[in-house]
Amino acid sequence: MPVHSHRTGVPFVNCRRITIEPATAGAAAPLPMPIRWYGPADPADPTYCHYERVVNLCLHGGLFAAVNTGLWFVQGLRHPWSHLGWLSLTWGAFWLLHLIIVLRLRPRTEVLDQGEG
């Protein structure tokens, strides 16, 4: 059953399960479909804004992992860089702050709203 946007009623999550047949004999494990947005992009929709923030967080985390891995690898090949640990810790702290902001700004669901009243 797809979940609908709060404002537009447009379904945005494909919750169907697919099965991928393995190359060897055995049972296929069901895998969830990726998140999809059905409908026009509406920046005023809080659910759309939340998923935009989640995508930005994932890009930030991927860039953090790729750059830090590369820097630590290069440091291992050449002379040590004394400030690399501080750079990694600072950037990791900013990523955690970004995660907290995304979690704090997520839209409220009807289940949480019903439980408070």
C-alpha positions as CSV (number, residue, x, y, z in Angstrom):
1,M,0.0,0.0,0.0
2,P,1.6,3.3,-1.0
3,V,1.9,6.2,1.4
4,H,0.4,9.5,0.3
5,S,1.7,13.0,0.6
6,H,0.1,15.1,3.3
7,R,-0.9,18.0,1.1
8,T,-1.5,16.6,-2.4
9,G,-2.6,13.1,-1.7
10,V,-0.1,11.9,-4.4
11,P,1.5,8.5,-3.5
12,F,5.3,8.8,-3.1
13,V,6.5,5.6,-1.8
14,N,6.4,2.3,-3.7
15,C,6.1,-0.3,-1.0
16,R,5.7,-3.3,-3.4
17,R,8.2,-6.1,-2.9
18,I,10.2,-7.6,-5.7
19,T,12.1,-10.9,-5.8
20,I,15.4,-11.3,-7.5
21,E,16.1,-14.9,-8.6
22,P,19.6,-15.9,-7.4
23,A,22.0,-17.5,-9.8
24,T,22.1,-20.7,-7.6
25,A,19.2,-22.8,-6.6
26,G,17.4,-21.6,-3.5
27,A,14.6,-19.3,-2.3
28,A,14.6,-15.8,-3.6
29,A,14.7,-13.1,-0.9
30,P,12.1,-10.2,-1.3
31,L,13.7,-6.8,-1.5
32,P,11.9,-3.5,-0.9
33,M,11.5,-1.1,-3.8
34,P,13.4,2.2,-3.6
35,I,11.6,5.4,-2.6
36,R,10.0,7.1,-5.5
37,W,8.1,10.4,-5.8
38,Y,5.0,10.2,-8.0
39,G,3.7,13.6,-9.0
40,P,5.0,17.1,-9.6
41,A,7.8,18.4,-7.4
42,D,6.2,20.9,-5.0
43,P,8.7,22.7,-2.7
44,A,5.7,23.8,-0.5
45,D,4.9,20.1,0.4
46,P,6.5,19.3,3.7
47,T,7.0,15.6,2.7
48,Y,8.8,16.6,-0.5
49,C,11.0,19.0,1.5
50,H,11.9,16.2,4.0
51,Y,12.9,13.9,1.2
52,E,15.0,16.6,-0.4
53,R,16.8,17.1,2.9
54,V,17.3,13.4,3.2
55,V,18.9,13.2,-0.2
56,N,21.1,16.2,0.6
57,L,22.2,14.4,3.9
58,C,23.1,11.3,1.9
59,L,25.1,13.3,-0.6
60,H,26.9,15.1,2.3
61,G,27.6,11.7,3.9
62,G,28.9,10.2,0.7
63,L,31.1,13.2,0.0
64,F,32.4,13.0,3.6
65,A,33.3,9.3,3.3
66,A,34.9,9.6,-0.2
67,V,37.0,12.7,0.6
68,N,38.1,11.5,4.1
69,T,39.0,8.0,2.7
70,G,41.0,9.6,0.0
71,L,42.8,12.0,2.3
72,W,43.7,9.2,4.8
73,F,44.9,7.0,2.0
74,V,47.1,9.7,0.6
75,Q,48.4,10.5,4.1
76,G,49.3,6.8,4.5
77,L,51.3,7.0,1.2
78,R,53.2,10.2,2.0
79,H,54.2,12.1,5.1
80,P,51.7,12.5,7.9
81,W,49.4,15.6,8.0
82,S,48.9,16.5,11.6
83,H,45.6,18.3,11.1
84,L,43.8,15.6,9.2
85,G,42.3,14.1,12.4
86,W,40.8,17.5,13.3
87,L,39.5,18.0,9.8
88,S,37.8,14.6,9.9
89,L,36.3,15.1,13.4
90,T,35.1,18.6,12.5
91,W,33.5,17.5,9.2
92,G,32.0,14.4,11.0
93,A,30.5,16.7,13.7
94,F,29.0,18.9,10.9
95,W,27.5,15.8,9.3
96,L,26.0,14.7,12.7
97,L,24.6,18.3,13.1
98,H,23.1,18.0,9.6
99,L,21.5,14.6,10.6
100,I,20.0,16.1,13.7
101,I,18.6,19.0,11.7
102,V,17.0,16.6,9.1
103,L,15.5,14.5,11.9
104,R,14.1,17.6,13.7
105,L,12.6,19.1,10.6
106,R,10.8,15.9,9.4
107,P,7.1,16.4,9.0
108,R,4.8,15.1,11.7
109,T,2.6,12.0,10.9
110,E,-1.0,11.6,11.7
111,V,-0.2,8.9,14.2
112,L,1.9,11.2,16.3
113,D,-0.6,14.0,16.0
114,Q,-3.5,11.7,17.1
115,G,-1.5,10.5,20.2
116,E,-0.9,14.1,21.5
117,G,-4.5,15.3,21.5
